[in-house]
Amino acid sequence: MKITFLNLIILSLASFRLTRLVVYDKITEFIRAPFFDEIEEENENGEREIFYIPKEKGFRHFFGELLSCYWCTGIWTTGAIILFLYQFPKWTAPFVILLAVAGLAAILETIVQRILEK
């Protein structure tokens, strides 16, 4: 696969979306759960806040730290996308396009929400 400017944009959007999916989205919470302890606290306004702290030791601590770092997880998800795209382009390309379109949609939705808030 030749990396053109368009391919770079598509891969960037796909990486952005997959990283957010792994690090933040509720649908992948089951992946993150074994690596974090959940701590609930009440803030000064009386509102309940939940914090996720990486497990204290070993393998779970390592992956908890990895999953709590958006930049770190981004490197690994991008590596996975590129690896699968080069190894299995026919199967991976539709998935990459799906992630890229979803990533662009997420960015556009954020922009629209910010405009509507003003």
MMTF fields as JSON, N, C-alpha, C and O atoms, coordinates in Angstrom:
{
  "mmtfVersion": "1.0.0",
  "mmtfProducer": "UNKNOWN",
  "numBonds": 471,
  "numAtoms": 472,
  "numGroups": 118,
  "numChains": 1,
  "numModels": 1,
  "chainsPerModel": [1],
  "groupsPerChain": [118],
  "chainIdList": ["A"],
  "bondAtomList": [4, 2, 8, 6, 12, 10, 16, 14, 20, 18, 24, 22, 28, 26, 32, 30, 36, 34, 40, 38, 44, 42, 48, 46, 52, 50, 56, 54, 60, 58, 64, 62, 68, 66, 72, 70, 76, 74, 80, 78, 84, 82, 88, 86, 92, 90, 96, 94, 100, 98, 104, 102, 108, 106, 112, 110, 116, 114, 120, 118, 124, 122, 128, 126, 132, 130, 136, 134, 140, 138, 144, 142, 148, 146, 152, 150, 156, 154, 160, 158, 164, 162, 168, 166, 172, 170, 176, 174, 180, 178, 184, 182, 188, 186, 192, 190, 196, 194, 200, 198, 204, 202, 208, 206, 212, 210, 216, 214, 220, 218, 224, 222, 228, 226, 232, 230, 236, 234, 240, 238, 244, 242, 248, 246, 252, 250, 256, 254, 260, 258, 264, 262, 268, 266, 272, 270, 276, 274, 280, 278, 284, 282, 288, 286, 292, 290, 296, 294, 300, 298, 304, 302, 308, 306, 312, 310, 316, 314, 320, 318, 324, 322, 328, 326, 332, 330, 336, 334, 340, 338, 344, 342, 348, 346, 352, 350, 356, 354, 360, 358, 364, 362, 368, 366, 372, 370, 376, 374, 380, 378, 384, 382, 388, 386, 392, 390, 396, 394, 400, 398, 404, 402, 408, 406, 412, 410, 416, 414, 420, 418, 424, 422, 428, 426, 432, 430, 436, 434, 440, 438, 444, 442, 448, 446, 452, 450, 456, 454, 460, 458, 464, 462, 468, 466],
  "bondOrderList": [1, 1, 1, 1, 1, 1, 1, 1, 1, 1, 1, 1, 1, 1, 1, 1, 1, 1, 1, 1, 1, 1, 1, 1, 1, 1, 1, 1, 1, 1, 1, 1, 1, 1, 1, 1, 1, 1, 1, 1, 1, 1, 1, 1, 1, 1, 1, 1, 1, 1, 1, 1, 1, 1, 1, 1, 1, 1, 1, 1, 1, 1, 1, 1, 1, 1, 1, 1, 1, 1, 1, 1, 1, 1, 1, 1, 1, 1, 1, 1, 1, 1, 1, 1, 1, 1, 1, 1, 1, 1, 1, 1, 1, 1, 1, 1, 1, 1, 1, 1, 1, 1, 1, 1, 1, 1, 1, 1, 1, 1, 1, 1, 1, 1, 1, 1, 1],
  "groupList": [{"groupName": "MET", "atomNameList": ["N", "CA", "C", "O"], "elementList": ["N", "C", "C", "O"], "formalChargeList": [0, 0, 0, 0], "bondAtomList": [1, 0, 2, 1, 3, 2], "bondOrderList": [1, 1, 2], "singleLetterCode": "M", "chemCompType": "L-PEPTIDE LINKING"}, {"groupName": "LYS", "atomNameList": ["N", "CA", "C", "O"], "elementList": ["N", "C", "C", "O"], "formalChargeList": [0, 0, 0, 0], "bondAtomList": [1, 0, 2, 1, 3, 2], "bondOrderList": [1, 1, 2], "singleLetterCode": "K", "chemCompType": "L-PEPTIDE LINKING"}, {"groupName": "ILE", "atomNameList": ["N", "CA", "C", "O"], "elementList": ["N", "C", "C", "O"], "formalChargeList": [0, 0, 0, 0], "bondAtomList": [1, 0, 2, 1, 3, 2], "bondOrderList": [1, 1, 2], "singleLetterCode": "I", "chemCompType": "L-PEPTIDE LINKING"}, {"groupName": "THR", "atomNameList": ["N", "CA", "C", "O"], "elementList": ["N", "C", "C", "O"], "formalChargeList": [0, 0, 0, 0], "bondAtomList": [1, 0, 2, 1, 3, 2], "bondOrderList": [1, 1, 2], "singleLetterCode": "T", "chemCompType": "L-PEPTIDE LINKING"}, {"groupName": "PHE", "atomNameList": ["N", "CA", "C", "O"], "elementList": ["N", "C", "C", "O"], "formalChargeList": [0, 0, 0, 0], "bondAtomList": [1, 0, 2, 1, 3, 2], "bondOrderList": [1, 1, 2], "singleLetterCode": "F", "chemCompType": "L-PEPTIDE LINKING"}, {"groupName": "LEU", "atomNameList": ["N", "CA", "C", "O"], "elementList": ["N", "C", "C", "O"], "formalChargeList": [0, 0, 0, 0], "bondAtomList": [1, 0, 2, 1, 3, 2], "bondOrderList": [1, 1, 2], "singleLetterCode": "L", "chemCompType": "L-PEPTIDE LINKING"}, {"groupName": "ASN", "atomNameList": ["N", "CA", "C", "O"], "elementList": ["N", "C", "C", "O"], "formalChargeList": [0, 0, 0, 0], "bondAtomList": [1, 0, 2, 1, 3, 2], "bondOrderList": [1, 1, 2], "singleLetterCode": "N", "chemCompType": "L-PEPTIDE LINKING"}, {"groupName": "SER", "atomNameList": ["N", "CA", "C", "O"], "elementList": ["N", "C", "C", "O"], "formalChargeList": [0, 0, 0, 0], "bondAtomList": [1, 0, 2, 1, 3, 2], "bondOrderList": [1, 1, 2], "singleLetterCode": "S", "chemCompType": "L-PEPTIDE LINKING"}, {"groupName": "ALA", "atomNameList": ["N", "CA", "C", "O"], "elementList": ["N", "C", "C", "O"], "formalChargeList": [0, 0, 0, 0], "bondAtomList": [1, 0, 2, 1, 3, 2], "bondOrderList": [1, 1, 2], "singleLetterCode": "A", "chemCompType": "L-PEPTIDE LINKING"}, {"groupName": "ARG", "atomNameList": ["N", "CA", "C", "O"], "elementList": ["N", "C", "C", "O"], "formalChargeList": [0, 0, 0, 0], "bondAtomList": [1, 0, 2, 1, 3, 2], "bondOrderList": [1, 1, 2], "singleLetterCode": "R", "chemCompType": "L-PEPTIDE LINKING"}, {"groupName": "VAL", "atomNameList": ["N", "CA", "C", "O"], "elementList": ["N", "C", "C", "O"], "formalChargeList": [0, 0, 0, 0], "bondAtomList": [1, 0, 2, 1, 3, 2], "bondOrderList": [1, 1, 2], "singleLetterCode": "V", "chemCompType": "L-PEPTIDE LINKING"}, {"groupName": "TYR", "atomNameList": ["N", "CA", "C", "O"], "elementList": ["N", "C", "C", "O"], "formalChargeList": [0, 0, 0, 0], "bondAtomList": [1, 0, 2, 1, 3, 2], "bondOrderList": [1, 1, 2], "singleLetterCode": "Y", "chemCompType": "L-PEPTIDE LINKING"}, {"groupName": "ASP", "atomNameList": ["N", "CA", "C", "O"], "elementList": ["N", "C", "C", "O"], "formalChargeList": [0, 0, 0, 0], "bondAtomList": [1, 0, 2, 1, 3, 2], "bondOrderList": [1, 1, 2], "singleLetterCode": "D", "chemCompType": "L-PEPTIDE LINKING"}, {"groupName": "GLU", "atomNameList": ["N", "CA", "C", "O"], "elementList": ["N", "C", "C", "O"], "formalChargeList": [0, 0, 0, 0], "bondAtomList": [1, 0, 2, 1, 3, 2], "bondOrderList": [1, 1, 2], "singleLetterCode": "E", "chemCompType": "L-PEPTIDE LINKING"}, {"groupName": "PRO", "atomNameList": ["N", "CA", "C", "O"], "elementList": ["N", "C", "C", "O"], "formalChargeList": [0, 0, 0, 0], "bondAtomList": [1, 0, 2, 1, 3, 2], "bondOrderList": [1, 1, 2], "singleLetterCode": "P", "chemCompType": "L-PEPTIDE LINKING"}, {"groupName": "GLY", "atomNameList": ["N", "CA", "C", "O"], "elementList": ["N", "C", "C", "O"], "formalChargeList": [0, 0, 0, 0], "bondAtomList": [1, 0, 2, 1, 3, 2], "bondOrderList": [1, 1, 2], "singleLetterCode": "G", "chemCompType": "PEPTIDE LINKING"}, {"groupName": "HIS", "atomNameList": ["N", "CA", "C", "O"], "elementList": ["N", "C", "C", "O"], "formalChargeList": [0, 0, 0, 0], "bondAtomList": [1, 0, 2, 1, 3, 2], "bondOrderList": [1, 1, 2], "singleLetterCode": "H", "chemCompType": "L-PEPTIDE LINKING"}, {"groupName": "CYS", "atomNameList": ["N", "CA", "C", "O"], "elementList": ["N", "C", "C", "O"], "formalChargeList": [0, 0, 0, 0], "bondAtomList": [1, 0, 2, 1, 3, 2], "bondOrderList": [1, 1, 2], "singleLetterCode": "C", "chemCompType": "L-PEPTIDE LINKING"}, {"groupName": "TRP", "atomNameList": ["N", "CA", "C", "O"], "elementList": ["N", "C", "C", "O"], "formalChargeList": [0, 0, 0, 0], "bondAtomList": [1, 0, 2, 1, 3, 2], "bondOrderList": [1, 1, 2], "singleLetterCode": "W", "chemCompType": "L-PEPTIDE LINKING"}, {"groupName": "GLN", "atomNameList": ["N", "CA", "C", "O"], "elementList": ["N", "C", "C", "O"], "formalChargeList": [0, 0, 0, 0], "bondAtomList": [1, 0, 2, 1, 3, 2], "bondOrderList": [1, 1, 2], "singleLetterCode": "Q", "chemCompType": "L-PEPTIDE LINKING"}],
  "groupTypeList": [0, 1, 2, 3, 4, 5, 6, 5, 2, 2, 5, 7, 5, 8, 7, 4, 9, 5, 3, 9, 5, 10, 10, 11, 12, 1, 2, 3, 13, 4, 2, 9, 8, 14, 4, 4, 12, 13, 2, 13, 13, 13, 6, 13, 6, 15, 13, 9, 13, 2, 4, 11, 2, 14, 1, 13, 1, 15, 4, 9, 16, 4, 4, 15, 13, 5, 5, 7, 17, 11, 18, 17, 3, 15, 2, 18, 3, 3, 15, 8, 2, 2, 5, 4, 5, 11, 19, 4, 14, 1, 18, 3, 8, 14, 4, 10, 2, 5, 5, 8, 10, 8, 15, 5, 8, 8, 2, 5, 13, 3, 2, 10, 19, 9, 2, 5, 13, 1],
  "groupIdList": [1, 2, 3, 4, 5, 6, 7, 8, 9, 10, 11, 12, 13, 14, 15, 16, 17, 18, 19, 20, 21, 22, 23, 24, 25, 26, 27, 28, 29, 30, 31, 32, 33, 34, 35, 36, 37, 38, 39, 40, 41, 42, 43, 44, 45, 46, 47, 48, 49, 50, 51, 52, 53, 54, 55, 56, 57, 58, 59, 60, 61, 62, 63, 64, 65, 66, 67, 68, 69, 70, 71, 72, 73, 74, 75, 76, 77, 78, 79, 80, 81, 82, 83, 84, 85, 86, 87, 88, 89, 90, 91, 92, 93, 94, 95, 96, 97, 98, 99, 100, 101, 102, 103, 104, 105, 106, 107, 108, 109, 110, 111, 112, 113, 114, 115, 116, 117, 118],
  "secStructList": [7, 7, 7, 7, 2, 2, 2, 2, 2, 2, 2, 2, 2, 2, 2, 2, 2, 2, 2, 2, 2, 2, 2, 6, 7, 4, 4, 4, 2, 2, 2, 2, 4, 4, 4, 3, 3, 3, 3, 3, 3, 3, 7, 6, 6, 1, 7, 3, 3, 3, 3, 3, 3, 3, 7, 1, 1, 2, 2, 2, 2, 2, 2, 2, 2, 2, 2, 2, 7, 2, 2, 2, 2, 2, 2, 2, 2, 2, 2, 2, 2, 2, 2, 2, 2, 2, 2, 7, 2, 2, 2, 2, 2, 2, 2, 2, 2, 2, 2, 2, 2, 2, 2, 2, 2, 2, 2, 2, 2, 2, 2, 2, 2, 2, 2, 2, 2, 7],
  "xCoordList": [0.842, 0.0, 0.886, 1.769, 0.648, 1.375, 0.69, -0.532, 1.469, 0.909, 0.833, 1.818, -0.338, -0.599, -1.14, -1.392, -1.314, -1.874, -3.275, -3.622, -4.083, -5.439, -5.398, -6.173, -4.501, -4.362, -3.939, -4.409, -3.06, -2.615, -3.785, -3.915, -4.624, -5.805, -6.747, -7.241, -7.0, -7.893, -7.335, -8.07, -6.046, -5.428, -5.45, -5.653, -5.245, -5.271, -6.654, -6.787, -7.676, -9.044, -9.414, -10.073, -8.991, -9.267, -8.554, -9.129, -7.326, -6.559, -7.199, -7.327, -7.593, -8.274, -9.511, -9.713, -10.336, -11.587, -11.347, -11.991, -10.433, -10.163, -9.57, -9.903, -8.705, -8.119, -9.182, -9.199, -10.061, -11.146, -12.074, -12.566, -12.305, -13.145, -12.548, -13.259, -11.26, -10.593, -10.474, -10.703, -10.121, -9.821, -11.066, -11.109, -12.071, -13.172, -14.573, -15.385, -14.873, -16.264, -16.809, -16.094, -18.08, -18.753, -18.771, -18.666, -18.901, -19.016, -17.776, -17.87, -16.623, -15.397, -14.99, -13.858, -15.905, -15.618, -15.2, -14.362, -15.786, -15.45, -13.985, -13.41, -13.38, -11.961, -11.096, -10.091, -11.495, -10.718, -10.923, -10.009, -12.103, -12.476, -11.463, -11.192, -10.894, -9.964, -8.668, -7.927, -8.4, -7.128, -7.235, -6.239, -8.453, -8.669, -9.45, -10.276, -9.16, -9.998, -10.85, -10.364, -12.115, -13.04, -13.154, -13.446, -12.924, -13.025, -14.088, -14.05, -15.037, -16.122, -15.928, -15.688, -16.034, -15.896, -16.984, -17.565, -17.244, -18.208, -17.436, -16.568, -17.753, -17.039, -17.676, -18.642, -17.139, -17.609, -19.052, -19.688, -19.565, -20.96, -21.918, -23.117, -21.387, -22.224, -22.495, -23.32, -21.805, -21.993, -21.05, -19.917, -21.528, -20.726, -19.778, -20.199, -18.51, -17.512, -16.852, -16.57, -16.608, -15.952, -14.602, -14.486, -13.573, -12.216, -11.763, -12.086, -11.018, -10.471, -8.96, -8.258, -8.479, -7.067, -6.507, -7.097, -5.382, -4.799, -4.523, -4.152, -4.712, -4.414, -2.985, -2.173, -2.688, -1.412, -0.208, 0.898, -0.377, 0.805, 0.669, -0.433, 1.828, 1.929, 1.347, 1.295, 0.917, 0.381, -0.799, -0.879, -1.702, -2.883, -2.493, -3.115, -1.486, -1.007, -0.44, -0.744, 0.381, 0.983, -0.096, -0.029, -1.087, -2.138, -3.066, -3.607, -3.26, -4.034, -3.366, -4.024, -2.049, -1.298, -1.382, -1.573, -1.241, -1.318, -2.685, -2.766, -3.759, -5.107, -5.509, -6.447, -4.82, -5.142, -4.408, -4.659, -3.519, -2.762, -3.273, -3.022, -3.989, -4.544, -3.436, -3.601, -2.317, -1.219, -0.582, -0.262, -0.395, 0.218, -0.684, -0.227, -1.954, -2.906, -2.994, -3.164, -2.879, -2.91, -1.789, -1.992, -0.612, 0.524, 0.203, 0.411, -0.308, -0.578, -1.751, -1.693, -2.806, -3.935, -3.54, -3.956, -2.735, -2.258, -1.371, -1.476, -0.5, 0.348, -0.476, -0.161, -1.537, -2.414, -3.115, -3.2, -3.611, -4.278, -3.315, -3.659, -2.131, -1.157, -0.732, -0.646, -0.467, -0.088, -1.167, -0.879, -2.4, -3.493, -3.741, -4.06, -3.601, -3.818, -2.78, -3.113, -1.543, -0.507, -0.618, -0.356, -1.003, -1.091, -2.374, -2.351, -3.487, -4.792, -5.558, -6.618, -5.036, -5.649, -7.103, -7.916, -7.43, -8.791, -9.813, -10.928, -9.433, -10.345, -10.298, -11.3, -9.156, -8.969, -9.43, -9.912, -9.292, -9.618, -11.044, -11.224, -12.073, -13.42, -13.542, -14.245, -12.865, -12.864, -12.196, -12.677, -11.088, -10.377, -11.257, -11.318, -11.933, -12.837, -13.973, -14.337, -14.532, -15.595, -15.116, -15.801, -13.943, -13.395, -13.114, -13.37, -12.593, -12.279, -13.537, -13.55, -14.583, -15.842, -16.428, -16.912, -16.381, -16.877, -16.036, -16.571, -14.731, -13.855, -14.165, -14.234, -14.353, -14.703, -16.065, -16.244, -17.016, -18.338, -18.24, -18.93, -17.388, -17.206, -16.627, -17.057, -15.659, -15.055, -16.088, -16.19, -16.852, -17.887, -18.955, -19.417, -19.352, -20.347, -19.841, -20.599, -18.57, -17.974, -17.998, -18.312, -17.671, -17.688, -19.103, -19.307, -20.071, -21.47, -21.938, -22.576, -21.629, -22.03, -21.411, -22.074, -20.158, -19.487, -20.148, -20.314, -20.522, -21.188, -22.547, -22.922, -23.289, -24.628, -24.589, -25.554, -23.485, -23.344, -23.146, -23.425, -22.676, -22.397, -23.639, -23.574],
  "yCoordList": [-1.183, 0.0, 1.244, 1.389, 2.114, 3.365, 4.381, 4.525, 5.079, 6.077, 7.421, 8.154, 7.724, 9.022, 9.942, 9.502, 11.189, 12.139, 11.706, 11.775, 11.259, 10.789, 9.564, 9.476, 8.622, 7.442, 7.838, 7.262, 8.814, 9.287, 9.882, 9.643, 10.646, 11.222, 10.105, 10.129, 9.134, 8.02, 7.22, 6.894, 6.908, 6.166, 6.975, 6.414, 8.269, 9.121, 9.151, 9.043, 9.296, 9.301, 7.947, 7.883, 6.866, 5.523, 5.309, 4.752, 5.743, 5.61, 6.426, 5.948, 7.639, 8.501, 7.806, 7.765, 7.263, 6.653, 5.368, 5.148, 4.516, 3.269, 3.552, 2.872, 4.539, 4.888, 5.383, 4.974, 6.25, 6.729, 5.587, 5.541, 4.678, 3.51, 2.694, 2.294, 2.453, 1.634, 2.383, 1.797, 3.662, 4.398, 4.944, 4.96, 5.39, 6.135, 5.529, 5.672, 4.873, 4.518, 3.449, 2.534, 3.584, 2.668, 1.242, 0.282, 1.099, -0.229, -1.095, -2.322, -0.477, -1.243, -1.197, -1.533, -0.787, -0.72, -2.08, -2.155, -3.153, -4.507, -4.854, -5.681, -4.234, -4.463, -3.765, -4.314, -2.559, -1.775, -2.216, -2.093, -2.724, -3.011, -3.851, -3.507, -4.913, -5.722, -4.998, -5.479, -3.859, -3.174, -1.936, -1.255, -1.645, -0.439, -0.738, -1.649, 0.057, 0.099, 1.352, 2.402, 1.237, 2.358, 2.997, 2.318, 4.303, 5.036, 6.112, 6.908, 6.118, 7.083, 8.109, 7.755, 9.389, 10.474, 11.497, 11.575, 12.28, 13.359, 14.667, 14.93, 15.496, 16.77, 17.827, 17.541, 19.043, 20.113, 20.544, 21.18, 20.198, 20.514, 19.385, 19.464, 18.347, 17.215, 16.241, 15.338, 16.417, 15.528, 14.343, 14.47, 13.194, 11.985, 11.958, 12.169, 11.699, 11.576, 10.216, 9.74, 9.597, 8.291, 8.45, 9.04, 7.915, 7.941, 6.508, 5.603, 6.318, 5.002, 5.052, 5.812, 4.239, 4.19, 2.841, 1.805, 2.827, 1.53, 0.637, 1.117, -0.661, -1.631, -1.394, -0.781, -1.878, -1.535, -2.32, -1.779, -3.577, -4.39, -5.199, -5.471, -5.576, -6.568, -6.208, -5.049, -7.257, -7.202, -6.226, -5.418, -6.314, -5.436, -3.971, -3.082, -3.72, -2.351, -1.807, -0.682, -2.616, -2.198, -1.824, -0.763, -2.696, -2.4, -1.287, -0.551, -1.151, -0.026, 1.294, 2.249, 1.346, 2.557, 2.83, 3.972, 1.785, 1.93, 2.468, 3.403, 1.88, 2.285, 3.644, 4.264, 4.112, 5.428, 6.541, 7.722, 6.176, 7.141, 7.1, 6.146, 8.149, 8.217, 8.12, 7.44, 8.79, 8.814, 7.444, 7.01, 6.752, 5.411, 4.429, 3.678, 4.446, 3.544, 3.863, 2.964, 5.145, 5.551, 4.944, 4.562, 4.854, 4.227, 2.764, 2.289, 2.05, 0.619, 0.357, -0.577, 1.152, 0.934, 1.274, 0.599, 2.322, 2.665, 1.561, 1.196, 1.032, -0.089, -1.289, -1.943, -1.576, -2.703, -2.457, -3.358, -1.254, -0.924, -1.129, -1.78, -0.583, -0.685, -2.133, -2.585, -2.862, -4.264, -5.07, -5.791, -4.945, -5.695, -5.227, -6.04, -3.933, -3.42, -3.972, -4.283, -4.095, -4.652, -6.171, -6.722, -6.847, -8.305, -8.811, -9.806, -8.129, -8.568, -7.386, -7.024, -6.783, -5.555, -5.718, -4.818, -6.843, -7.056, -7.048, -6.556, -7.589, -7.685, -6.436, -6.067, -5.798, -4.676, -3.349, -2.487, -3.17, -1.885, -1.421, -0.252, -2.285, -1.801, -1.35, -0.384, -2.043, -1.677, -0.316, 0.504, -0.08, 1.199, 2.327, 3.396, 2.103, 3.122, 3.402, 4.558, 2.355, 2.522, 3.385, 4.323, 3.063, 3.847, 5.287, 6.213, 5.488, 6.835, 7.682, 8.847, 7.112, 7.848, 8.163, 9.27, 7.192, 7.42, 8.475, 9.291, 8.463, 9.466, 10.861, 11.807, 10.994, 12.29, 12.746, 13.922, 11.834, 12.173, 12.663, 13.607, 12.027, 12.446, 13.853, 14.664, 14.137, 15.469, 16.511, 17.57, 16.213, 17.147, 17.366, 18.492, 16.31, 16.441, 17.337, 18.137, 17.204, 18.056, 19.516, 20.399, 19.766, 21.139, 21.703, 22.838, 20.929, 21.38, 21.673, 22.698, 20.788, 21.004, 22.275, 23.017, 22.528, 23.744, 24.996, 25.998, 24.935, 26.08, 26.315, 27.458, 25.234, 25.37, 25.851, 26.445, 25.6, 26.044, 27.545, 28.125, 28.184, 29.634, 30.447, 31.676],
  "zCoordList": [0.0, 0.0, 0.0, 0.846, -0.929, -1.009, -0.1, -0.137, 0.707, 1.618, 0.896, 0.812, 0.386, -0.222, 0.865, 1.987, 0.541, 1.513, 1.927, 3.107, 0.966, 1.277, 2.192, 3.145, 1.908, 2.772, 4.186, 5.167, 4.281, 5.588, 6.374, 7.575, 5.707, 6.365, 6.809, 7.936, 5.945, 6.279, 7.459, 8.39, 7.422, 8.519, 9.816, 10.892, 9.721, 10.913, 11.541, 12.76, 10.722, 11.238, 11.835, 12.872, 11.182, 11.694, 13.023, 13.958, 13.106, 14.347, 15.469, 16.597, 15.158, 16.125, 16.686, 17.9, 15.797, 16.242, 17.027, 18.053, 16.563, 17.279, 18.663, 19.633, 18.75, 20.036, 21.004, 22.165, 20.545, 21.41, 21.807, 22.934, 20.886, 21.176, 22.32, 23.242, 22.255, 23.269, 24.604, 25.662, 24.562, 25.793, 26.487, 27.717, 25.75, 26.369, 26.228, 27.141, 25.14, 24.855, 25.794, 26.205, 26.122, 27.041, 26.486, 27.25, 25.197, 24.58, 24.828, 24.796, 25.074, 25.34, 26.813, 27.161, 27.657, 29.092, 29.653, 30.552, 29.119, 29.585, 29.319, 30.026, 28.311, 28.022, 29.077, 29.53, 29.458, 30.415, 31.862, 32.677, 32.19, 33.582, 34.367, 35.517, 33.829, 34.624, 35.019, 35.875, 34.405, 34.608, 35.503, 35.743, 35.998, 36.794, 38.064, 38.115, 39.087, 40.278, 40.151, 39.732, 40.512, 40.424, 41.802, 42.786, 41.866, 43.119, 42.949, 42.01, 43.878, 43.82, 44.928, 46.082, 44.563, 45.527, 45.282, 44.199, 46.318, 46.203, 46.127, 46.959, 45.119, 44.989, 45.89, 46.599, 45.863, 46.74, 46.459, 47.3, 45.278, 44.931, 45.305, 45.035, 45.922, 46.311, 45.176, 45.315, 44.051, 42.91, 43.01, 43.476, 42.568, 42.588, 41.389, 40.252, 41.649, 40.586, 40.702, 41.802, 39.558, 39.529, 38.869, 37.795, 39.527, 38.998, 38.76, 39.53, 37.693, 37.375, 37.572, 36.905, 38.489, 38.831, 38.377, 38.685, 37.652, 37.237, 38.452, 39.523, 38.258, 39.317, 39.818, 39.125, 41.012, 41.657, 41.173, 41.159, 40.775, 40.487, 39.205, 38.728, 38.661, 37.618, 36.266, 35.854, 35.604, 34.251, 34.158, 33.233, 35.122, 35.112, 35.309, 34.727, 36.109, 36.293, 34.975, 34.577, 34.31, 33.042, 32.025, 31.404, 31.859, 30.884, 31.35, 30.525, 32.658, 33.187, 32.865, 32.452, 33.055, 32.703, 31.203, 30.785, 30.404, 28.952, 28.533, 27.737, 29.067, 28.685, 29.248, 28.746, 30.275, 30.822, 30.072, 30.314, 29.179, 28.383, 26.937, 26.201, 26.556, 25.2, 24.154, 23.141, 24.388, 23.42, 23.285, 22.178, 24.419, 24.398, 23.653, 22.791, 23.996, 23.346, 21.859, 21.035, 21.518, 20.113, 19.296, 18.144, 19.882, 19.185, 18.889, 17.773, 19.907, 19.743, 18.803, 18.002, 18.88, 17.962, 16.53, 15.588, 16.368, 15.025, 14.476, 13.305, 15.32, 14.896, 14.462, 13.468, 15.217, 14.864, 13.53, 12.695, 13.332, 12.059, 10.894, 9.907, 11.007, 9.91, 9.684, 8.542, 10.769, 10.651, 9.931, 8.976, 10.391, 9.757, 8.333, 7.465, 8.076, 6.727, 5.75, 4.606, 6.184, 5.312, 5.182, 4.113, 6.258, 6.228, 5.567, 4.843, 5.817, 5.319, 4.73, 5.24, 3.666, 3.153, 2.726, 2.935, 2.14, 1.645, 2.781, 2.611, 3.932, 5.074, 5.949, 6.563, 6.006, 6.922, 6.331, 7.065, 5.029, 4.4, 4.709, 5.052, 4.606, 4.949, 6.411, 6.709, 7.305, 8.713, 8.918, 9.701, 8.212, 8.301, 7.78, 8.388, 6.673, 6.123, 7.101, 7.317, 7.689, 8.684, 9.851, 10.259, 10.384, 11.496, 11.075, 11.845, 9.872, 9.397, 9.253, 9.651, 8.692, 8.542, 9.922, 10.157, 10.824, 12.187, 12.902, 13.652, 12.675, 13.273, 12.769, 13.554, 11.467, 10.899, 11.414, 11.73, 11.501, 12.03, 13.477, 13.859, 14.277, 15.668, 15.743, 16.563, 14.894, 14.868, 14.453, 15.074, 13.407, 12.946, 14.015, 14.203, 14.715, 15.772, 16.9, 17.45, 17.241, 18.275, 17.844, 18.642, 16.597, 16.075, 16.114, 16.546, 15.67, 15.665, 17.09, 17.333, 18.026, 19.424, 19.992, 20.717, 19.673, 20.16, 19.576, 20.273, 18.301, 17.663, 18.305, 18.566, 18.564, 19.162, 20.61, 21.092, 21.304, 22.687, 22.793, 23.842, 21.743, 21.774, 21.72, 21.737]
}
